[in-house]
Amino acid sequence: MLLIHGGKDKRAPLLQAETMRDALAKAGHPPEWFVAPSEAHGFYDTANVTEFYRRLEAFLAKNLGQ
């Protein structure tokens, strides 16, 4: 699982993502994780959008076998 979250998200607070991350890790399935501290419920900063897509592409290539 890939979890990507904005640190300033008010719709889905970071604590919810951290709780899911910790539960997955405890179950032996740690997710890939990226938090953009300055983003909210959507990424708008070009550097963060680029990093989001870089991580998404790597995750899909790894898990789809391409």
PQR file with spaces between the fields and no chain letter, atoms N, CA, C, O and H, PARSE charges and radii, in Angstrom:
ATOM       1  N    MET     1       0.840   -1.164    0.000 -0.4000 1.5000
ATOM       2  CA   MET     1       0.000    0.000    0.000 -0.0000 2.0000
ATOM       3  C    MET     1       0.890    1.232    0.000  0.5500 1.7000
ATOM       4  O    MET     1       1.945    1.259    0.633 -0.5500 1.4000
ATOM       5  N    LEU     2       0.452    2.226   -0.705 -0.4000 1.5000
ATOM       6  CA   LEU     2       1.123    3.520   -0.763 -0.0000 2.0000
ATOM       7  C    LEU     2       0.221    4.538   -0.090  0.5500 1.7000
ATOM       8  O    LEU     2      -0.914    4.750   -0.516 -0.5500 1.4000
ATOM       9  H    LEU     2      -0.406    2.204   -1.219  0.4000 1.0000
ATOM      10  N    LEU     3       0.720    5.158    0.948 -0.4000 1.5000
ATOM      11  CA   LEU     3      -0.033    6.201    1.642 -0.0000 2.0000
ATOM      12  C    LEU     3       0.677    7.533    1.417  0.5500 1.7000
ATOM      13  O    LEU     3       1.848    7.695    1.762 -0.5500 1.4000
ATOM      14  H    LEU     3       1.642    4.985    1.294  0.4000 1.0000
ATOM      15  N    ILE     4      -0.047    8.476    0.834 -0.4000 1.5000
ATOM      16  CA   ILE     4       0.478    9.812    0.595 -0.0000 2.0000
ATOM      17  C    ILE     4      -0.509   10.798    1.197  0.5500 1.7000
ATOM      18  O    ILE     4      -1.716   10.699    0.978 -0.5500 1.4000
ATOM      19  H    ILE     4      -0.998    8.344    0.553  0.4000 1.0000
ATOM      20  N    HIS     5       0.018   11.749    1.960 -0.4000 1.5000
ATOM      21  CA   HIS     5      -0.878   12.605    2.722 -0.0000 2.0000
ATOM      22  C    HIS     5      -0.328   14.024    2.821  0.5500 1.7000
ATOM      23  O    HIS     5       0.884   14.240    2.811 -0.5500 1.4000
ATOM      24  H    HIS     5       0.999   11.828    2.138  0.4000 1.0000
ATOM      25  N    GLY     6      -1.230   14.970    2.914 -0.4000 1.5000
ATOM      26  CA   GLY     6      -0.852   16.353    3.182 -0.0000 2.0000
ATOM      27  C    GLY     6      -0.868   16.609    4.676  0.5500 1.7000
ATOM      28  O    GLY     6      -1.832   16.267    5.361 -0.5500 1.4000
ATOM      29  H    GLY     6      -2.215   14.794    2.922  0.4000 1.0000
ATOM      30  N    GLY     7       0.172   17.197    5.172 -0.4000 1.5000
ATOM      31  CA   GLY     7       0.301   17.447    6.606 -0.0000 2.0000
ATOM      32  C    GLY     7      -0.715   18.423    7.165  0.5500 1.7000
ATOM      33  O    GLY     7      -0.980   18.422    8.367 -0.5500 1.4000
ATOM      34  H    GLY     7       0.956   17.475    4.616  0.4000 1.0000
ATOM      35  N    LYS     8      -1.291   19.261    6.301 -0.4000 1.5000
ATOM      36  CA   LYS     8      -2.275   20.258    6.748 -0.0000 2.0000
ATOM      37  C    LYS     8      -3.697   19.891    6.336  0.5500 1.7000
ATOM      38  O    LYS     8      -4.578   20.751    6.318 -0.5500 1.4000
ATOM      39  H    LYS     8      -1.075   19.261    5.325  0.4000 1.0000
ATOM      40  N    ASP     9      -3.924   18.633    6.007 -0.4000 1.5000
ATOM      41  CA   ASP     9      -5.243   18.179    5.561 -0.0000 2.0000
ATOM      42  C    ASP     9      -6.233   18.250    6.721  0.5500 1.7000
ATOM      43  O    ASP     9      -6.014   17.637    7.766 -0.5500 1.4000
ATOM      44  H    ASP     9      -3.208   17.935    6.021  0.4000 1.0000
ATOM      45  N    LYS    10      -7.327   19.000    6.536 -0.4000 1.5000
ATOM      46  CA   LYS    10      -8.355   19.110    7.576 -0.0000 2.0000
ATOM      47  C    LYS    10      -9.520   18.158    7.318  0.5500 1.7000
ATOM      48  O    LYS    10     -10.257   17.826    8.246 -0.5500 1.4000
ATOM      49  H    LYS    10      -7.504   19.498    5.688  0.4000 1.0000
ATOM      50  N    ARG    11      -9.701   17.713    6.074 -0.4000 1.5000
ATOM      51  CA   ARG    11     -10.785   16.769    5.759 -0.0000 2.0000
ATOM      52  C    ARG    11     -10.448   15.377    6.253  0.5500 1.7000
ATOM      53  O    ARG    11     -11.301   14.681    6.804 -0.5500 1.4000
ATOM      54  H    ARG    11      -9.102   17.982    5.320  0.4000 1.0000
ATOM      55  N    ALA    12      -9.225   14.978    6.059 -0.4000 1.5000
ATOM      56  CA   ALA    12      -8.733   13.678    6.521 -0.0000 2.0000
ATOM      57  C    ALA    12      -7.453   13.963    7.304  0.5500 1.7000
ATOM      58  O    ALA    12      -6.364   13.962    6.730 -0.5500 1.4000
ATOM      59  H    ALA    12      -8.532   15.543    5.611  0.4000 1.0000
ATOM      60  N    PRO    13      -7.575   14.204    8.599 -0.5600 1.5000
ATOM      61  CA   PRO    13      -6.417   14.602    9.394  0.2800 2.0000
ATOM      62  C    PRO    13      -5.259   13.598    9.302  0.5500 1.7000
ATOM      63  O    PRO    13      -5.462   12.393    9.150 -0.5500 1.4000
ATOM      64  N    LEU    14      -4.055   14.135    9.400 -0.4000 1.5000
ATOM      65  CA   LEU    14      -2.851   13.310    9.319 -0.0000 2.0000
ATOM      66  C    LEU    14      -2.885   12.175   10.335  0.5500 1.7000
ATOM      67  O    LEU    14      -2.385   11.086   10.053 -0.5500 1.4000
ATOM      68  H    LEU    14      -3.891   15.114    9.524  0.4000 1.0000
ATOM      69  N    LEU    15      -3.454   12.403   11.489 -0.4000 1.5000
ATOM      70  CA   LEU    15      -3.530   11.358   12.508 -0.0000 2.0000
ATOM      71  C    LEU    15      -4.213   10.105   11.978  0.5500 1.7000
ATOM      72  O    LEU    15      -3.828    8.995   12.345 -0.5500 1.4000
ATOM      73  H    LEU    15      -3.860   13.288   11.718  0.4000 1.0000
ATOM      74  N    GLN    16      -5.214   10.259   11.128 -0.4000 1.5000
ATOM      75  CA   GLN    16      -5.892    9.093   10.556 -0.0000 2.0000
ATOM      76  C    GLN    16      -4.941    8.282    9.678  0.5500 1.7000
ATOM      77  O    GLN    16      -4.926    7.053    9.744 -0.5500 1.4000
ATOM      78  H    GLN    16      -5.527   11.161   10.830  0.4000 1.0000
ATOM      79  N    ALA    17      -4.159    8.963    8.869 -0.4000 1.5000
ATOM      80  CA   ALA    17      -3.193    8.273    8.009 -0.0000 2.0000
ATOM      81  C    ALA    17      -2.098    7.619    8.853  0.5500 1.7000
ATOM      82  O    ALA    17      -1.667    6.503    8.564 -0.5500 1.4000
ATOM      83  H    ALA    17      -4.171    9.961    8.816  0.4000 1.0000
ATOM      84  N    GLU    18      -1.660    8.311    9.880 -0.4000 1.5000
ATOM      85  CA   GLU    18      -0.626    7.747   10.757 -0.0000 2.0000
ATOM      86  C    GLU    18      -1.143    6.503   11.478  0.5500 1.7000
ATOM      87  O    GLU    18      -0.407    5.533   11.659 -0.5500 1.4000
ATOM      88  H    GLU    18      -2.010    9.218   10.115  0.4000 1.0000
ATOM      89  N    THR    19      -2.403    6.534   11.886 -0.4000 1.5000
ATOM      90  CA   THR    19      -3.012    5.382   12.545 -0.0000 2.0000
ATOM      91  C    THR    19      -3.072    4.193   11.596  0.5500 1.7000
ATOM      92  O    THR    19      -2.778    3.064   11.990 -0.5500 1.4000
ATOM      93  H    THR    19      -3.002    7.321   11.739  0.4000 1.0000
ATOM      94  N    MET    20      -3.452    4.444   10.344 -0.4000 1.5000
ATOM      95  CA   MET    20      -3.496    3.369    9.356 -0.0000 2.0000
ATOM      96  C    MET    20      -2.091    2.839    9.088  0.5500 1.7000
ATOM      97  O    MET    20      -1.882    1.627    9.045 -0.5500 1.4000
ATOM      98  H    MET    20      -3.691    5.361   10.023  0.4000 1.0000
ATOM      99  N    ARG    21      -1.142    3.729    8.911 -0.4000 1.5000
ATOM     100  CA   ARG    21       0.253    3.328    8.687 -0.0000 2.0000
ATOM     101  C    ARG    21       0.753    2.448    9.823  0.5500 1.7000
ATOM     102  O    ARG    21       1.352    1.401    9.579 -0.5500 1.4000
ATOM     103  H    ARG    21      -1.312    4.714    8.946  0.4000 1.0000
ATOM     104  N    ASP    22       0.513    2.861   11.049 -0.4000 1.5000
ATOM     105  CA   ASP    22       0.986    2.112   12.206 -0.0000 2.0000
ATOM     106  C    ASP    22       0.305    0.749   12.319  0.5500 1.7000
ATOM     107  O    ASP    22       0.949   -0.239   12.673 -0.5500 1.4000
ATOM     108  H    ASP    22       0.026    3.712   11.247  0.4000 1.0000
ATOM     109  N    ALA    23      -0.987    0.691   12.021 -0.4000 1.5000
ATOM     110  CA   ALA    23      -1.717   -0.585   12.073 -0.0000 2.0000
ATOM     111  C    ALA    23      -1.206   -1.545   10.997  0.5500 1.7000
ATOM     112  O    ALA    23      -1.052   -2.739   11.251 -0.5500 1.4000
ATOM     113  H    ALA    23      -1.511    1.494   11.734  0.4000 1.0000
ATOM     114  N    LEU    24      -0.949   -1.030    9.814 -0.4000 1.5000
ATOM     115  CA   LEU    24      -0.401   -1.875    8.748 -0.0000 2.0000
ATOM     116  C    LEU    24       0.982   -2.400    9.131  0.5500 1.7000
ATOM     117  O    LEU    24       1.284   -3.574    8.917 -0.5500 1.4000
ATOM     118  H    LEU    24      -1.074   -0.059    9.607  0.4000 1.0000
ATOM     119  N    ALA    25       1.805   -1.546    9.686 -0.4000 1.5000
ATOM     120  CA   ALA    25       3.146   -1.962   10.110 -0.0000 2.0000
ATOM     121  C    ALA    25       3.060   -3.018   11.207  0.5500 1.7000
ATOM     122  O    ALA    25       3.802   -4.000   11.190 -0.5500 1.4000
ATOM     123  H    ALA    25       1.560   -0.593    9.860  0.4000 1.0000
ATOM     124  N    LYS    26       2.161   -2.815   12.151 -0.4000 1.5000
ATOM     125  CA   LYS    26       1.989   -3.773   13.245 -0.0000 2.0000
ATOM     126  C    LYS    26       1.520   -5.124   12.722  0.5500 1.7000
ATOM     127  O    LYS    26       1.863   -6.161   13.290 -0.5500 1.4000
ATOM     128  H    LYS    26       1.559   -2.017   12.164  0.4000 1.0000
ATOM     129  N    ALA    27       0.744   -5.122   11.652 -0.4000 1.5000
ATOM     130  CA   ALA    27       0.248   -6.363   11.045 -0.0000 2.0000
ATOM     131  C    ALA    27       1.284   -7.005   10.123  0.5500 1.7000
ATOM     132  O    ALA    27       1.024   -8.044    9.517 -0.5500 1.4000
ATOM     133  H    ALA    27       0.465   -4.280   11.191  0.4000 1.0000
ATOM     134  N    GLY    28       2.460   -6.379   10.022 -0.4000 1.5000
ATOM     135  CA   GLY    28       3.508   -6.938    9.191 -0.0000 2.0000
ATOM     136  C    GLY    28       3.467   -6.502    7.737  0.5500 1.7000
ATOM     137  O    GLY    28       4.113   -7.111    6.884 -0.5500 1.4000
ATOM     138  H    GLY    28       2.671   -5.534   10.514  0.4000 1.0000
ATOM     139  N    HIS    29       2.713   -5.453    7.451 -0.4000 1.5000
ATOM     140  CA   HIS    29       2.578   -4.946    6.084 -0.0000 2.0000
ATOM     141  C    HIS    29       2.829   -3.438    6.052  0.5500 1.7000
ATOM     142  O    HIS    29       1.917   -2.666    5.758 -0.5500 1.4000
ATOM     143  H    HIS    29       2.188   -4.958    8.143  0.4000 1.0000
ATOM     144  N    PRO    30       4.042   -3.021    6.347 -0.5600 1.5000
ATOM     145  CA   PRO    30       4.294   -1.574    6.373  0.2800 2.0000
ATOM     146  C    PRO    30       4.086   -0.954    4.989  0.5500 1.7000
ATOM     147  O    PRO    30       4.586   -1.475    3.992 -0.5500 1.4000
ATOM     148  N    PRO    31       3.358    0.142    4.931 -0.5600 1.5000
ATOM     149  CA   PRO    31       3.115    0.787    3.636  0.2800 2.0000
ATOM     150  C    PRO    31       4.299    1.654    3.233  0.5500 1.7000
ATOM     151  O    PRO    31       5.154    1.994    4.050 -0.5500 1.4000
ATOM     152  N    GLU    32       4.324    1.994    1.976 -0.4000 1.5000
ATOM     153  CA   GLU    32       5.221    3.059    1.548 -0.0000 2.0000
ATOM     154  C    GLU    32       4.520    4.347    1.964  0.5500 1.7000
ATOM     155  O    GLU    32       3.292    4.427    1.933 -0.5500 1.4000
ATOM     156  H    GLU    32       3.629    1.717    1.312  0.4000 1.0000
ATOM     157  N    TRP    33       5.299    5.352    2.355 -0.4000 1.5000
ATOM     158  CA   TRP    33       4.737    6.499    3.064 -0.0000 2.0000
ATOM     159  C    TRP    33       5.372    7.796    2.594  0.5500 1.7000
ATOM     160  O    TRP    33       6.593    7.886    2.466 -0.5500 1.4000
ATOM     161  H    TRP    33       6.297    5.287    2.381  0.4000 1.0000
ATOM     162  N    PHE    34       4.554    8.787    2.342 -0.4000 1.5000
ATOM     163  CA   PHE    34       5.059   10.123    2.017 -0.0000 2.0000
ATOM     164  C    PHE    34       4.087   11.156    2.556  0.5500 1.7000
ATOM     165  O    PHE    34       2.887   11.093    2.290 -0.5500 1.4000
ATOM     166  H    PHE    34       3.562    8.713    2.446  0.4000 1.0000
ATOM     167  N    VAL    35       4.611   12.101    3.311 -0.4000 1.5000
ATOM     168  CA   VAL    35       3.814   13.224    3.813 -0.0000 2.0000
ATOM     169  C    VAL    35       4.429   14.509    3.278  0.5500 1.7000
ATOM     170  O    VAL    35       5.634   14.731    3.395 -0.5500 1.4000
ATOM     171  H    VAL    35       5.586   12.152    3.527  0.4000 1.0000
ATOM     172  N    ALA    36       3.600   15.336    2.699 -0.4000 1.5000
ATOM     173  CA   ALA    36       4.010   16.679    2.282 -0.0000 2.0000
ATOM     174  C    ALA    36       3.492   17.633    3.360  0.5500 1.7000
ATOM     175  O    ALA    36       2.307   17.967    3.366 -0.5500 1.4000
ATOM     176  H    ALA    36       2.621   15.155    2.604  0.4000 1.0000
ATOM     177  N    PRO    37       4.351   18.072    4.260 -0.5600 1.5000
ATOM     178  CA   PRO    37       3.913   18.852    5.422  0.2800 2.0000
ATOM     179  C    PRO    37       3.124   20.121    5.092  0.5500 1.7000
ATOM     180  O    PRO    37       2.251   20.515    5.865 -0.5500 1.4000
ATOM     181  N    SER    38       3.412   20.756    3.977 -0.4000 1.5000
ATOM     182  CA   SER    38       2.779   22.039    3.670 -0.0000 2.0000
ATOM     183  C    SER    38       1.497   21.915    2.844  0.5500 1.7000
ATOM     184  O    SER    38       0.857   22.924    2.547 -0.5500 1.4000
ATOM     185  H    SER    38       4.121   20.436    3.350  0.4000 1.0000
ATOM     186  N    GLU    39       1.115   20.689    2.468 -0.4000 1.5000
ATOM     187  CA   GLU    39      -0.067   20.493    1.628 -0.0000 2.0000
ATOM     188  C    GLU    39      -1.294   20.151    2.466  0.5500 1.7000
ATOM     189  O    GLU    39      -1.185   19.695    3.604 -0.5500 1.4000
ATOM     190  H    GLU    39       1.635   19.869    2.708  0.4000 1.0000
ATOM     191  N    ALA    40      -2.462   20.383    1.876 -0.4000 1.5000
ATOM     192  CA   ALA    40      -3.725   20.053    2.553 -0.0000 2.0000
ATOM     193  C    ALA    40      -4.353   18.851    1.842  0.5500 1.7000
ATOM     194  O    ALA    40      -3.675   17.850    1.611 -0.5500 1.4000
ATOM     195  H    ALA    40      -2.551   20.754    0.951  0.4000 1.0000
ATOM     196  N    HIS    41      -5.637   18.938    1.495 -0.4000 1.5000
ATOM     197  CA   HIS    41      -6.355   17.829    0.861 -0.0000 2.0000
ATOM     198  C    HIS    41      -6.212   17.947   -0.650  0.5500 1.7000
ATOM     199  O    HIS    41      -7.181   18.209   -1.362 -0.5500 1.4000
ATOM     200  H    HIS    41      -6.188   19.751    1.683  0.4000 1.0000
ATOM     201  N    GLY    42      -5.023   17.755   -1.111 -0.4000 1.5000
ATOM     202  CA   GLY    42      -4.654   17.924   -2.512 -0.0000 2.0000
ATOM     203  C    GLY    42      -3.302   18.604   -2.560  0.5500 1.7000
ATOM     204  O    GLY    42      -2.985   19.437   -1.712 -0.5500 1.4000
ATOM     205  H    GLY    42      -4.236   17.543   -0.533  0.4000 1.0000
ATOM     206  N    PHE    43      -2.515   18.250   -3.543 -0.4000 1.5000
ATOM     207  CA   PHE    43      -1.172   18.819   -3.656 -0.0000 2.0000
ATOM     208  C    PHE    43      -1.178   19.870   -4.757  0.5500 1.7000
ATOM     209  O    PHE    43      -1.673   19.629   -5.858 -0.5500 1.4000
ATOM     210  H    PHE    43      -2.773   17.573   -4.232  0.4000 1.0000
ATOM     211  N    TYR    44      -0.626   21.030   -4.453 -0.4000 1.5000
ATOM     212  CA   TYR    44      -0.611   22.139   -5.403 -0.0000 2.0000
ATOM     213  C    TYR    44       0.792   22.662   -5.673  0.5500 1.7000
ATOM     214  O    TYR    44       1.046   23.219   -6.741 -0.5500 1.4000
ATOM     215  H    TYR    44      -0.224   21.226   -3.558  0.4000 1.0000
ATOM     216  N    ASP    45       1.696   22.493   -4.736 -0.4000 1.5000
ATOM     217  CA   ASP    45       3.073   22.916   -4.941 -0.0000 2.0000
ATOM     218  C    ASP    45       3.725   21.999   -5.983  0.5500 1.7000
ATOM     219  O    ASP    45       3.646   20.775   -5.878 -0.5500 1.4000
ATOM     220  H    ASP    45       1.490   22.040   -3.869  0.4000 1.0000
ATOM     221  N    THR    46       4.359   22.594   -6.971 -0.4000 1.5000
ATOM     222  CA   THR    46       4.929   21.823   -8.079 -0.0000 2.0000
ATOM     223  C    THR    46       5.900   20.745   -7.596  0.5500 1.7000
ATOM     224  O    THR    46       5.876   19.624   -8.103 -0.5500 1.4000
ATOM     225  H    THR    46       4.424   23.588   -7.055  0.4000 1.0000
ATOM     226  N    ALA    47       6.734   21.065   -6.645 -0.4000 1.5000
ATOM     227  CA   ALA    47       7.698   20.081   -6.136 -0.0000 2.0000
ATOM     228  C    ALA    47       6.975   18.902   -5.487  0.5500 1.7000
ATOM     229  O    ALA    47       7.394   17.757   -5.655 -0.5500 1.4000
ATOM     230  H    ALA    47       6.754   21.976   -6.233  0.4000 1.0000
ATOM     231  N    ASN    48       5.905   19.163   -4.757 -0.4000 1.5000
ATOM     232  CA   ASN    48       5.154   18.085   -4.109 -0.0000 2.0000
ATOM     233  C    ASN    48       4.378   17.249   -5.115  0.5500 1.7000
ATOM     234  O    ASN    48       4.294   16.029   -4.974 -0.5500 1.4000
ATOM     235  H    ASN    48       5.564   20.093   -4.621  0.4000 1.0000
ATOM     236  N    VAL    49       3.817   17.886   -6.117 -0.4000 1.5000
ATOM     237  CA   VAL    49       3.101   17.154   -7.165 -0.0000 2.0000
ATOM     238  C    VAL    49       4.083   16.242   -7.902  0.5500 1.7000
ATOM     239  O    VAL    49       3.776   15.082   -8.177 -0.5500 1.4000
ATOM     240  H    VAL    49       3.885   18.877   -6.232  0.4000 1.0000
ATOM     241  N    THR    50       5.245   16.767   -8.212 -0.4000 1.5000
ATOM     242  CA   THR    50       6.279   15.974   -8.888 -0.0000 2.0000
ATOM     243  C    THR    50       6.692   14.785   -8.035  0.5500 1.7000
ATOM     244  O    THR    50       6.819   13.671   -8.544 -0.5500 1.4000
ATOM     245  H    THR    50       5.494   17.710   -7.989  0.4000 1.0000
ATOM     246  N    GLU    51       6.900   15.008   -6.754 -0.4000 1.5000
ATOM     247  CA   GLU    51       7.288   13.921   -5.854 -0.0000 2.0000
ATOM     248  C    GLU    51       6.170   12.890   -5.724  0.5500 1.7000
ATOM     249  O    GLU    51       6.434   11.689   -5.681 -0.5500 1.4000
ATOM     250  H    GLU    51       6.797   15.913   -6.341  0.4000 1.0000
ATOM     251  N    PHE    52       4.938   13.349   -5.664 -0.4000 1.5000
ATOM     252  CA   PHE    52       3.793   12.444   -5.616 -0.0000 2.0000
ATOM     253  C    PHE    52       3.808   11.501   -6.820  0.5500 1.7000
ATOM     254  O    PHE    52       3.710   10.284   -6.665 -0.5500 1.4000
ATOM     255  H    PHE    52       4.723   14.325   -5.699  0.4000 1.0000
ATOM     256  N    TYR    53       3.931   12.072   -8.017 -0.4000 1.5000
ATOM     257  CA   TYR    53       3.911   11.241   -9.224 -0.0000 2.0000
ATOM     258  C    TYR    53       5.153   10.359   -9.335  0.5500 1.7000
ATOM     259  O    TYR    53       5.066    9.242   -9.845 -0.5500 1.4000
ATOM     260  H    TYR    53       4.011   13.061   -8.142  0.4000 1.0000
ATOM     261  N    ARG    54       6.292   10.833   -8.874 -0.4000 1.5000
ATOM     262  CA   ARG    54       7.499   10.006   -8.875 -0.0000 2.0000
ATOM     263  C    ARG    54       7.294    8.774   -8.000  0.5500 1.7000
ATOM     264  O    ARG    54       7.614    7.654   -8.399 -0.5500 1.4000
ATOM     265  H    ARG    54       6.363   11.740   -8.460  0.4000 1.0000
ATOM     266  N    ARG    55       6.760    8.992   -6.811 -0.4000 1.5000
ATOM     267  CA   ARG    55       6.530    7.864   -5.897 -0.0000 2.0000
ATOM     268  C    ARG    55       5.432    6.933   -6.412  0.5500 1.7000
ATOM     269  O    ARG    55       5.540    5.713   -6.289 -0.5500 1.4000
ATOM     270  H    ARG    55       6.500    9.901   -6.487  0.4000 1.0000
ATOM     271  N    LEU    56       4.382    7.506   -6.984 -0.4000 1.5000
ATOM     272  CA   LEU    56       3.307    6.693   -7.533 -0.0000 2.0000
ATOM     273  C    LEU    56       3.820    5.825   -8.676  0.5500 1.7000
ATOM     274  O    LEU    56       3.511    4.635   -8.741 -0.5500 1.4000
ATOM     275  H    LEU    56       4.294    8.497   -7.083  0.4000 1.0000
ATOM     276  N    GLU    57       4.595    6.411   -9.569 -0.4000 1.5000
ATOM     277  CA   GLU    57       5.145    5.656  -10.696 -0.0000 2.0000
ATOM     278  C    GLU    57       6.044    4.521  -10.206  0.5500 1.7000
ATOM     279  O    GLU    57       5.954    3.401  -10.710 -0.5500 1.4000
ATOM     280  H    GLU    57       4.845    7.378   -9.516  0.4000 1.0000
ATOM     281  N    ALA    58       6.908    4.797   -9.231 -0.4000 1.5000
ATOM     282  CA   ALA    58       7.792    3.766   -8.694 -0.0000 2.0000
ATOM     283  C    ALA    58       6.992    2.658   -8.014  0.5500 1.7000
ATOM     284  O    ALA    58       7.306    1.476   -8.161 -0.5500 1.4000
ATOM     285  H    ALA    58       6.981    5.706   -8.821  0.4000 1.0000
ATOM     286  N    PHE    59       5.965    3.044   -7.274 -0.4000 1.5000
ATOM     287  CA   PHE    59       5.126    2.062   -6.588 -0.0000 2.0000
ATOM     288  C    PHE    59       4.423    1.152   -7.585  0.5500 1.7000
ATOM     289  O    PHE    59       4.412   -0.068   -7.421 -0.5500 1.4000
ATOM     290  H    PHE    59       5.710    4.004   -7.154  0.4000 1.0000
ATOM     291  N    LEU    60       3.839    1.744   -8.612 -0.4000 1.5000
ATOM     292  CA   LEU    60       3.136    0.941   -9.617 -0.0000 2.0000
ATOM     293  C    LEU    60       4.095    0.035  -10.383  0.5500 1.7000
ATOM     294  O    LEU    60       3.776   -1.125  -10.644 -0.5500 1.4000
ATOM     295  H    LEU    60       3.847    2.735   -8.745  0.4000 1.0000
ATOM     296  N    ALA    61       5.259    0.553  -10.741 -0.4000 1.5000
ATOM     297  CA   ALA    61       6.246   -0.278  -11.451 -0.0000 2.0000
ATOM     298  C    ALA    61       6.679   -1.456  -10.587  0.5500 1.7000
ATOM     299  O    ALA    61       6.815   -2.574  -11.084 -0.5500 1.4000
ATOM     300  H    ALA    61       5.518    1.495  -10.529  0.4000 1.0000
ATOM     301  N    LYS    62       6.894   -1.217   -9.324 -0.4000 1.5000
ATOM     302  CA   LYS    62       7.315   -2.270   -8.397 -0.0000 2.0000
ATOM     303  C    LYS    62       6.220   -3.320   -8.209  0.5500 1.7000
ATOM     304  O    LYS    62       6.503   -4.518   -8.191 -0.5500 1.4000
ATOM     305  H    LYS    62       6.784   -0.309   -8.921  0.4000 1.0000
ATOM     306  N    ASN    63       4.992   -2.879   -8.072 -0.4000 1.5000
ATOM     307  CA   ASN    63       3.915   -3.786   -7.711 -0.0000 2.0000
ATOM     308  C    ASN    63       3.124   -4.356   -8.889  0.5500 1.7000
ATOM     309  O    ASN    63       2.348   -5.298   -8.732 -0.5500 1.4000
ATOM     310  H    ASN    63       4.762   -1.906   -8.087  0.4000 1.0000
ATOM     311  N    LEU    64       3.329   -3.779  -10.053 -0.4000 1.5000
ATOM     312  CA   LEU    64       2.711   -4.343  -11.246 -0.0000 2.0000
ATOM     313  C    LEU    64       3.714   -5.125  -12.084  0.5500 1.7000
ATOM     314  O    LEU    64       3.368   -5.692  -13.121 -0.5500 1.4000
ATOM     315  H    LEU    64       3.960   -3.014  -10.181  0.4000 1.0000
ATOM     316  N    GLY    65       4.966   -5.145  -11.618 -0.4000 1.5000
ATOM     317  CA   GLY    65       5.990   -5.926  -12.287 -0.0000 2.0000
ATOM     318  C    GLY    65       6.456   -5.344  -13.613  0.5500 1.7000
ATOM     319  O    GLY    65       6.839   -6.087  -14.517 -0.5500 1.4000
ATOM     320  H    GLY    65       5.247   -4.685  -10.776  0.4000 1.0000
ATOM     321  N    GLN    66       6.426   -4.037  -13.733 -0.4000 1.5000
ATOM     322  CA   GLN    66       6.869   -3.413  -14.985 -0.0000 2.0000
ATOM     323  C    GLN    66       8.138   -2.645  -14.780  0.5500 1.7000
ATOM     324  O    GLN    66       8.660   -2.053  -15.725 -0.5500 1.4000
ATOM     325  H    GLN    66       6.115   -3.434  -12.999  0.4000 1.0000
